[in-house]
Structure formats: structure tokens, C-alpha cells
Amino acid sequence: MVKIEPFAVEQWMDEYETKAKYNIAETCAASISIDDLLQLSENKQQSREALSTTSRKLTYGSIRGSEELRKNLSSLYSARAAGLTKDGVLITNGAIAANFLVLYSLVASSDHIICQYPTYEQLYQIPASLGAEVSLWKMDPTQKWKLDMEQLKGLTKDNTKLIILNNPSNPTGQVLTKPLLEEIMDFAEERNITVLCDEVYRPLFHSILPSDDDFPPSAINLGHKNVIVTGSFSKAYSLAGIRVGWIASKNQSLIEQIAETRHYTTISVSQLDQAVAAEVVSDRCVHALLTRNIQLAQKNLQLLTNFIDEHNWACSWVKPVAGTTCMVKFHKMGKPIDDVAFCKTLQEKTGVMFVPGNKCFGSGTDFKGYVRIGFVQETDVLKEALDALRKFMEEEYADLPIAAK
């Protein structure tokens, strides 16, 4: 029997999100409806026709995903001459299924895996459950959550099979810069190590510009052939409810290997969901939707910045530059608070939901006093949550316990 550790962050969401009055633990950009999508479209008549499903026969769809959706997704990566083709894309039930399929397909018990940390727990717990040795490549919060290439070199072994990245980062909201990504790819290519990059928060870059030297391209476009990226419509594209994700690679042999595993888990993804997804990443809709979400992120981030500036006696952070999440550290007299007690008490007293960093991203050891906050929900929700949090800080915060040593 496979031994797998409890998925701490999803267990927390399962227990608390339906009870929250103000869910600012949510990691998705504020959701949209079909009507909202039509309003964003640059050609509403064509979008209505594309989204009309009443005459569609509800059979199995194309096994690997609809041709239109895979073509539209491939175009997101095809800025370079050696672009991605639709054949290099597999459609999945969300990015969580995409990551699972990649890991289950590629990882064996004899392998060594290196995973960026902190990150979504799936990315290192699944390889561990398959018997692989996993080393965590730790981001340093005292150095603005940067990764150290020398540490990567020190972690690498003769049997290192896979380097796992998450860019933009959940939970920190930071990015692996273009120069760092280029170093990683050169290093991996020299040693014939495959790279998996979870890019579910791409392309929600709200505080870094494409003209910046550090702006990160997709990992798939940096020359190393053995690169796989995963993505989703849940985060940057505001459509968590359609449950559509994807796997992409320019190495067709890797795609075929993963497709063999996929047959055991997925006959096809819902035709209706894929029709919506294809329209979202069509030229008619994608630019307006991403503009909407980047502007929403920027507006909400300023509200959160104001709160943290007002309460710098109790909290600190490295301001996020991309995605929908950030890590904020709460302390008393220089000591980290008990983040689990904080999150539970806060939700009980105010209805405001956070995710405790130590429990859900630090395995009970790292990131004491940290909470993950999602800040790209509807602005009114964030405003009301921060107002409730302000009152809590005045009346309840002093009674919270310090984290155990």
C-alpha cells in the first residue's frame, strides 16, 4: 500500500472554507461567469456561438483534449521560432491532475528528486509516496525568498531524475527570475535532469513588467528540451469551477510517456468545460481577462500593503510580485505567534480565513508565525475582511500564544 502524508493545506481548506465569512485564503483570481466572459470578449457574437452548447452531442470528447483548446494553449508558449504545437499539450482535470500524472509517469523508487520549497505539498509528497528520495531546495525568507544555485548543486546526486519548480510561487508570490531560470536550465541540461515547472499562477504578473530583465519566461521556452510545464484555468483565468488544466512539453517522447499513464485516469475531460476553456484563451477573450485580473491584483495588493504598513508592529512580509498569494509573518515582541491558533481564533471571532504557514507549508517545522493570504478575490470582500482584521488586531491579538520552540 502506498504511504502518503496528509495533504495539510487541502485538509485546512476542506475544514474551514465553507464556514468562512471572508475567505482571503482563496488562491484563485475572482471568479467570472459565462456572462462576464461574453462582456470581456472583443467579438461577442463569435463568443456566443463558440459557447453555445445546446446542440452539442454529450459524448466522450477527444481523448487528449479538444483540438481547439490545445491549439489555443500552445499559442501561449509559441513566441519563439521553435514553438510548442498542439500535439505537445495534454488536457487534464485541473493542474492537480496534471502534476500527479507527470510525477506518477516519471518518478521511480530509485530516483532522487529536488523540489523548490515552500510550495504546494503535492509536488514533493507524491514523489516521496512513490519511494523516491526527495530533497527540498529551500527559499530563504530572510533573502526575499530567493533560491541559491549553490544549494541546488550541493543537493544534486548521480541519480537526480527531476527538478521541480513552481513559478510564480505559491505561497510566497515571488518569481524565479529569468537569469536564475537560465542557470537552472543550463545546469539541468548538462546533467540530463528533467525539469517540471508548475506554472498555474502564470501569467498573472502584477508587479513586474515584461520589459524587466528579471521577468521570467515560461520554463518551456528556455532551450532545455526535457522540460514539462503544467497550468490551469483556476488561478490566473478565474475559472476554478470548470476543472481544466494541462501538461505541455516540446519533448514529444515525454508527452507520450505521460499520455500512457493518463489512459488509466482520464478517458476525456468534459466537452462543455473545454469549450469554455478554449474561449477563455482565444484571441477574443484572453487579453481582456488577464488585464482585468492584473488590475484587480494591483488594486487589492495596495489595500493589503496599507494594512501591513499600519500594523508593522505585528507583521512583516516580502511583497509579492506575481500570482494571487503572499506569506505574511505575525509576531509578538519579536517572537512568531502560533499561526494555527491565530487562524482558528481569527476565523472564530471574525469569519476571516487565513491558511497557517507552519502547518500547511512548513510540515510543522518551518515558517512559524506565517500565514498565507490570497488577495485577488472581489475587492469588497478583501476590504471587509481587512476591516474585521483591524478590529481583531486591536482587541484580540495580544491574547494569542507564541509559537512553541
C-alpha positions as CSV (number, residue, x, y, z in Angstrom):
1,M,0.0,0.0,0.0
2,V,1.3,3.5,-0.9
3,K,2.0,5.6,2.1
4,I,1.2,9.3,1.6
5,E,1.2,12.1,4.1
6,P,-2.0,14.1,4.8
7,F,-2.3,17.0,2.4
8,A,-2.3,19.7,5.0
9,V,-3.3,22.8,3.0
10,E,-6.2,21.0,1.3
11,Q,-7.4,19.5,4.6
12,W,-7.4,23.0,6.1
13,M,-9.4,24.4,3.1
14,D,-11.8,21.5,3.4
15,E,-12.4,22.1,7.0
16,Y,-12.7,25.9,7.1
17,E,-13.5,27.4,3.7
18,T,-17.3,26.7,3.7
19,K,-17.5,28.3,7.2
20,A,-15.6,31.4,6.4
21,K,-17.4,34.8,6.1
22,Y,-14.4,36.4,4.4
23,N,-12.3,33.8,2.6
24,I,-9.0,35.5,2.0
25,A,-7.2,32.2,1.9
26,E,-8.6,31.6,-1.6
27,T,-5.9,31.3,-4.3
28,C,-8.0,32.0,-7.4
29,A,-8.5,35.3,-9.0
30,A,-12.1,36.4,-8.5
31,S,-14.3,34.0,-10.5
32,I,-16.2,35.0,-13.6
33,S,-19.5,33.8,-15.1
34,I,-20.2,33.0,-18.8
35,D,-22.0,36.3,-19.0
36,D,-18.9,38.0,-17.6
37,L,-16.7,36.3,-20.2
38,L,-19.0,37.4,-23.0
39,Q,-18.8,41.0,-21.8
40,L,-15.0,40.8,-21.9
41,S,-15.0,39.4,-25.4
42,E,-13.8,41.6,-28.3
43,N,-16.2,39.8,-30.6
44,K,-19.3,38.9,-28.6
45,Q,-21.2,37.3,-31.4
46,Q,-18.4,34.9,-32.2
47,S,-18.0,34.1,-28.5
48,R,-21.7,33.4,-28.1
49,E,-21.5,31.0,-31.0
50,A,-18.4,29.3,-29.5
51,L,-20.1,28.9,-26.1
52,S,-23.4,27.6,-27.4
53,T,-23.5,24.0,-26.3
54,T,-27.2,23.2,-26.6
55,S,-26.8,21.2,-29.9
56,R,-23.5,19.5,-28.8
57,K,-23.7,15.7,-28.5
58,L,-22.5,14.9,-25.0
59,T,-20.3,12.0,-25.9
60,Y,-16.7,11.5,-24.9
61,G,-14.6,14.2,-26.3
62,S,-11.2,13.9,-27.9
63,I,-9.1,11.7,-25.6
64,R,-6.1,14.1,-25.3
65,G,-8.2,17.2,-25.3
66,S,-10.1,19.3,-27.9
67,E,-8.0,20.4,-30.8
68,E,-9.1,24.0,-30.5
69,L,-8.2,24.1,-26.8
70,R,-4.8,22.5,-27.3
71,K,-4.1,24.8,-30.3
72,N,-5.0,27.9,-28.2
73,L,-2.9,26.8,-25.3
74,S,0.1,26.0,-27.5
75,S,0.0,29.5,-28.9
76,L,0.6,30.9,-25.4
77,Y,4.1,29.4,-25.5
78,S,4.9,30.0,-29.1
79,A,6.6,33.4,-29.1
80,R,9.9,31.7,-30.1
81,A,10.6,30.1,-33.5
82,A,10.7,26.6,-32.0
83,G,7.1,26.9,-30.7
84,L,5.0,24.4,-28.9
85,T,2.5,22.5,-31.1
86,K,-0.9,21.3,-30.1
87,D,0.5,17.7,-30.0
88,G,2.7,18.8,-27.1
89,V,-0.3,19.6,-24.9
90,L,-2.4,17.2,-22.9
91,I,-5.7,18.3,-21.2
92,T,-6.4,17.2,-17.6
93,N,-8.9,17.7,-14.8
94,G,-7.2,20.7,-13.3
95,A,-3.5,21.2,-12.6
96,I,-3.6,18.9,-9.6
97,A,-4.3,16.0,-12.0
98,A,-1.6,17.3,-14.4
99,N,1.1,17.3,-11.7
100,F,0.0,13.9,-10.5
101,L,0.2,12.4,-14.0
102,V,3.7,13.8,-14.6
103,L,5.0,12.6,-11.3
104,Y,3.4,9.2,-11.5
105,S,4.7,8.8,-15.0
106,L,8.3,9.8,-14.4
107,V,9.3,9.0,-10.8
108,A,10.6,5.6,-9.6
109,S,11.6,4.5,-6.2
110,S,15.3,4.5,-7.3
111,D,15.2,8.2,-8.2
112,H,16.3,11.3,-6.4
113,I,14.0,14.4,-6.7
114,I,14.8,18.0,-5.9
115,C,11.8,20.3,-5.2
116,Q,11.6,24.0,-4.6
117,Y,10.2,24.8,-1.1
118,P,7.9,26.0,0.3
119,T,5.4,25.1,-2.4
120,Y,2.2,23.2,-3.0
121,E,2.7,20.0,-0.9
122,Q,1.6,17.7,-3.8
123,L,4.8,18.5,-5.6
124,Y,7.1,16.8,-3.1
125,Q,4.7,14.4,-1.3
126,I,3.7,12.4,-4.4
127,P,7.4,11.6,-5.3
128,A,8.0,10.6,-1.7
129,S,4.9,8.4,-1.7
130,L,6.4,6.6,-4.8
131,G,9.5,5.8,-2.8
132,A,11.8,8.4,-4.3
133,E,14.3,10.3,-2.2
134,V,13.2,14.0,-2.0
135,S,15.5,16.9,-1.2
136,L,13.9,20.3,-0.6
137,W,15.6,23.3,-2.3
138,K,14.7,25.9,0.3
139,M,13.8,29.5,-0.5
140,D,15.2,31.9,2.1
141,P,12.6,34.3,3.6
142,T,15.5,36.4,5.1
143,Q,16.8,36.9,1.5
144,K,13.4,37.8,-0.1
145,W,12.6,34.2,-0.7
146,K,15.5,33.7,-3.1
147,L,16.9,30.3,-4.2
148,D,20.6,29.7,-4.1
149,M,22.1,27.9,-7.1
150,E,25.0,26.6,-4.9
151,Q,22.5,24.9,-2.7
152,L,21.0,23.2,-5.8
153,K,24.4,22.0,-6.9
154,G,25.0,20.6,-3.4
155,L,21.7,18.7,-3.4
156,T,22.2,17.1,-6.8
157,K,23.2,13.4,-6.9
158,D,24.1,11.0,-9.6
159,N,20.5,9.6,-9.6
160,T,18.7,13.0,-9.6
161,K,15.9,12.5,-12.0
162,L,13.8,15.6,-11.7
163,I,14.0,19.2,-10.5
164,I,10.5,20.6,-9.5
165,L,9.8,24.3,-9.7
166,N,6.8,26.5,-9.0
167,N,6.8,29.8,-10.8
168,P,5.2,32.2,-9.8
169,S,5.4,30.7,-6.3
170,N,2.6,29.5,-4.1
171,P,2.6,30.6,-1.3
172,T,5.2,33.4,-1.5
173,G,4.1,35.3,-4.6
174,Q,7.7,35.6,-5.7
175,V,9.2,34.6,-9.1
176,L,12.2,32.7,-10.2
177,T,13.9,35.4,-12.3
178,K,14.9,34.9,-15.9
179,P,18.7,34.8,-15.1
180,L,18.1,32.2,-12.4
181,L,15.8,30.1,-14.6
182,E,18.5,30.2,-17.3
183,E,21.1,28.9,-14.8
184,I,18.8,26.1,-13.7
185,M,18.0,25.0,-17.2
186,D,21.7,25.0,-18.2
187,F,22.5,23.0,-15.1
188,A,19.7,20.5,-15.7
189,E,20.6,20.1,-19.4
190,E,24.3,19.4,-18.6
191,R,23.2,16.6,-16.2
192,N,20.3,15.3,-18.3
193,I,17.8,16.1,-15.5
194,T,14.2,16.7,-16.4
195,V,12.5,19.9,-15.1
196,L,8.9,20.1,-14.1
197,C,7.6,23.6,-13.6
198,D,4.2,24.2,-12.1
199,E,3.1,27.5,-13.7
200,V,-0.5,27.6,-12.5
201,Y,-0.2,31.3,-11.5
202,R,1.3,32.3,-14.8
203,P,0.7,34.8,-16.4
204,L,-0.6,36.9,-13.5
205,F,2.4,39.2,-13.2
206,H,1.0,42.3,-11.3
207,S,4.3,43.9,-10.0
208,I,6.9,43.0,-12.6
209,L,6.9,44.1,-16.3
210,P,7.8,42.0,-19.4
211,S,10.4,44.7,-20.1
212,D,12.2,44.0,-16.8
213,D,15.4,42.0,-17.1
214,D,14.2,39.6,-14.3
215,F,10.8,38.9,-16.0
216,P,10.5,35.1,-16.2
217,P,9.6,33.4,-19.5
218,S,7.8,30.1,-19.3
219,A,10.3,27.4,-18.4
220,I,9.3,25.6,-21.6
221,N,11.0,28.4,-23.7
222,L,14.5,28.4,-22.3
223,G,16.1,25.8,-24.6
224,H,16.3,22.7,-22.4
225,K,14.3,20.1,-24.2
226,N,13.4,18.0,-21.2
227,V,11.1,20.5,-19.6
228,I,7.4,19.9,-18.7
229,V,5.1,22.7,-17.6
230,T,1.6,22.4,-16.0
231,G,-1.1,25.0,-16.0
232,S,-4.7,25.6,-15.0
233,F,-7.8,27.8,-15.6
234,S,-8.4,28.1,-11.9
235,K,-5.9,30.8,-10.9
236,A,-5.0,33.5,-13.4
237,Y,-8.0,32.7,-15.6
238,S,-10.7,32.9,-12.9
239,L,-12.4,29.6,-13.8
240,A,-11.8,27.1,-11.0
241,G,-15.2,25.6,-11.5
242,I,-14.5,24.2,-14.9
243,R,-11.7,22.0,-13.6
244,V,-9.5,22.2,-16.7
245,G,-5.7,22.0,-16.6
246,W,-2.9,21.0,-18.9
247,I,0.5,19.4,-19.4
248,A,2.9,20.8,-22.0
249,S,6.3,19.9,-23.3
250,K,8.3,20.3,-26.5
251,N,9.7,16.8,-25.9
252,Q,7.1,14.6,-27.6
253,S,8.5,11.5,-26.0
254,L,7.8,12.8,-22.6
255,I,4.2,13.7,-23.6
256,E,3.7,10.2,-25.0
257,Q,5.0,8.7,-21.8
258,I,2.6,10.7,-19.7
259,A,-0.2,10.0,-22.1
260,E,0.2,6.3,-21.5
261,T,-0.4,6.9,-17.8
262,R,-3.3,9.3,-18.5
263,H,-5.2,6.4,-20.1
264,Y,-5.6,4.9,-16.7
265,T,-7.1,8.0,-15.1
266,T,-8.9,10.0,-17.7
267,I,-10.9,9.0,-20.7
268,S,-11.6,12.6,-21.6
269,V,-12.3,15.9,-19.9
270,S,-15.8,17.4,-20.1
271,Q,-16.6,18.8,-23.6
272,L,-18.6,21.6,-22.0
273,D,-15.7,22.6,-19.7
274,Q,-13.2,22.5,-22.6
275,A,-15.4,24.7,-24.8
276,V,-15.4,27.4,-22.1
277,A,-11.6,27.0,-21.6
278,A,-10.9,27.3,-25.3
279,E,-12.9,30.5,-25.5
280,V,-11.1,32.0,-22.5
281,V,-7.7,31.5,-24.2
282,S,-8.9,32.7,-27.6
283,D,-7.7,35.9,-29.0
284,R,-11.2,37.3,-28.5
285,C,-11.1,37.0,-24.7
286,V,-7.7,36.2,-23.2
287,H,-6.2,39.7,-23.2
288,A,-9.2,41.4,-21.6
289,L,-9.5,38.8,-18.9
290,L,-5.8,39.0,-18.0
291,T,-6.0,42.8,-17.9
292,R,-9.0,42.6,-15.6
293,N,-7.2,40.2,-13.2
294,I,-3.9,42.1,-13.2
295,Q,-5.7,45.3,-12.4
296,L,-7.7,43.6,-9.7
297,A,-4.5,42.2,-8.2
298,Q,-2.8,45.6,-8.2
299,K,-5.8,47.3,-6.6
300,N,-6.2,44.7,-3.9
301,L,-2.4,44.5,-3.2
302,Q,-2.4,48.2,-2.4
303,L,-5.2,47.6,0.2
304,L,-3.1,44.8,1.8
305,T,0.0,46.9,1.7
306,N,-1.8,49.6,3.5
307,F,-2.8,47.2,6.2
308,I,0.7,45.7,6.7
309,D,2.2,49.2,6.8
310,E,-0.3,50.2,9.5
311,H,0.5,47.1,11.6
312,N,4.3,46.8,11.1
313,W,4.5,46.4,14.9
314,A,2.9,42.9,14.4
315,C,3.5,41.7,10.9
316,S,6.1,41.8,8.0
317,W,6.4,40.4,4.5
318,V,8.2,40.3,1.3
319,K,5.8,42.0,-1.0
320,P,4.6,39.6,-3.8
321,V,5.3,40.3,-7.4
322,A,3.1,37.7,-9.2
323,G,0.2,35.3,-8.6
324,T,-2.5,35.7,-6.1
325,T,-0.8,34.8,-2.8
326,C,1.7,36.0,-0.2
327,M,3.2,35.0,3.0
328,V,2.9,37.4,6.0
329,K,4.7,36.8,9.3
330,F,2.9,37.8,12.5
331,H,4.9,38.2,15.7
332,K,4.7,39.5,19.3
333,M,7.8,41.1,20.9
334,G,10.0,39.7,18.1
335,K,8.7,36.1,18.5
336,P,6.5,34.3,16.0
337,I,2.9,33.7,17.0
338,D,1.3,30.3,16.9
339,D,-0.1,30.6,13.4
340,V,-2.6,27.7,13.8
341,A,-4.1,29.3,16.9
342,F,-4.1,32.7,15.1
343,C,-6.0,31.3,12.1
344,K,-8.5,29.4,14.2
345,T,-9.2,32.2,16.6
346,L,-9.4,34.8,13.8
347,Q,-12.0,32.8,11.9
348,E,-14.0,32.0,15.0
349,K,-14.1,35.7,16.1
350,T,-14.4,37.4,12.8
351,G,-15.1,35.0,10.0
352,V,-11.8,35.9,8.3
353,M,-9.9,32.9,6.9
354,F,-6.2,32.6,6.5
355,V,-4.0,29.5,6.0
356,P,-1.4,28.7,8.7
357,G,2.1,28.6,7.1
358,N,3.8,26.4,9.6
359,K,1.2,23.7,9.4
360,C,0.3,23.8,5.7
361,F,3.7,24.7,4.1
362,G,6.3,24.0,6.7
363,S,5.4,20.5,7.9
364,G,5.1,21.8,11.4
365,T,8.8,22.8,11.5
366,D,9.4,25.8,9.2
367,F,7.6,29.1,8.7
368,K,6.4,29.6,12.3
369,G,4.2,32.7,12.6
370,Y,3.5,32.8,8.8
371,V,0.1,32.8,7.2
372,R,-0.8,32.6,3.6
373,I,-3.2,35.2,2.3
374,G,-4.9,35.2,-1.0
375,F,-5.7,38.8,-2.2
376,V,-7.2,38.6,-5.7
377,Q,-10.8,38.0,-4.7
378,E,-13.6,40.6,-5.1
379,T,-12.3,43.9,-3.7
380,D,-15.3,44.4,-1.4
381,V,-14.6,41.0,0.2
382,L,-11.0,42.0,0.9
383,K,-11.9,45.4,2.2
384,E,-14.4,44.0,4.7
385,A,-12.0,41.2,5.7
386,L,-9.3,43.8,6.4
387,D,-11.7,45.9,8.4
388,A,-12.6,42.9,10.5
389,L,-8.9,42.0,10.9
390,R,-8.1,45.6,12.1
391,K,-10.6,45.2,14.8
392,F,-9.2,41.8,15.8
393,M,-5.7,43.3,16.0
394,E,-6.9,45.9,18.4
395,E,-9.0,43.7,20.6
396,E,-7.8,40.1,20.4
397,Y,-4.2,39.9,19.0
398,A,-2.5,40.5,22.3
399,D,-4.0,37.3,23.8
400,L,-2.6,35.0,21.0
401,P,0.0,32.5,22.1
402,I,3.6,32.5,20.9
403,A,4.7,29.6,18.7
404,A,6.3,26.7,20.5
405,K,10.0,26.3,20.1
